[in-house]
Amino acid sequence: MAPAVHPPSSPALPSDSDERYANVKWEELGFALTPTDYMYVAKCQKGESFSEGKIVPYGNIDISPCSAILNYGQGLFEGLKAYRTEDGRCRLFRPDQNALRMKMGAERLCMAYPSLEQFISAVKQTALANKRWVPPPGKGTLYLRPLLIGSGPALGIGPAPEFTLCVYASPVGSYHKGTSGLNLKVDHKNHRAHSGGTGGVKSCTNYSPIVKPLLEAKSSGFSDVLFLDAATGRNIEEVSACNIFVVKGNAVSTPATSGTILPGITRKSIIDLARDIGFRAEERVVPVEELLDADEVFCTGTAVVVRAVETITFMDKKIEYKTGSEALSTKLYEMLTGIQTGRLEDTRGWMVEIDGCNG
Ligand code: COI
């Protein structure tokens, strides 16, 4: 398993240093924290709106032991990346979608939230302050993690009296480093989301409960877990950190976002790209039996990008799928990363420039 934290390769330097790139062994990056120089912090008191925050040195944050996030898990996170283009610029992929998803989650968890403009500005400021950590083209990306937490004390159950927005960054490589295709195990016992719960928003509390089944699957040689719906146990839902697609003939299907599925931004973009090249992309209930005769299965997510599934083990059956250069997942990966890194034209205006990054 990848280390949780990469050792810092050099002490933090101010980003106005003329050093263009941080001293990182880019080829060795997986999906683990490499601490960077700066982070963004803004606070919002009860009854107020978020005002402009500031960039501060990356480090621990002070928090009440009685905070709503520590006691009751009142918190959301987002994930997005800064991409380096061949000519040295840095760009974000659809940050407005992360802002909207954070707003939706904040409404579900009774939290104050930043405006769309504040969110995008916070993310841009964090990326710019850490520009030397945005990997060279083709060597990874700078993962940006906006966190919205109930930081004020809440002894009884209720919204926190203070909320904090913090954005930190880490250069990352592949999420499932060292594996070519994924080998998933269908989990018949544990569920990641329930109807009426928080599966459809990016609540911090969605993730710890799936660590146990994930570790169990990994210890049996699987790369990840595919969860089924809690209501019937008959339909596929999500993999631990990503959405899932099933390909059969000309149809590409993914579970509909009806409350228990995370509305992934990569998911949404892949639906558009699949339609662009003539596939019928469907958001619907996907019965687990469809895995038995699918041509291809692949996963999507900000961290995961687009990743082919090599095998799925369902009950006692191990099903194999098409992967490699002829697979649709490879085509969609090339299309998506082509747009993100500037190799392909961004006809939909998905990319957002971070001014000042290549100076
Ligand atoms: C992301 O893809 O950005 C995620 O949030 C996945 C995370 C759980 C690692």
Residues whose N, C-alpha, C, O or C-beta is under 5 A from the ligand:
A	BS01	COI	G79 A241 G301 T302 A303 V304
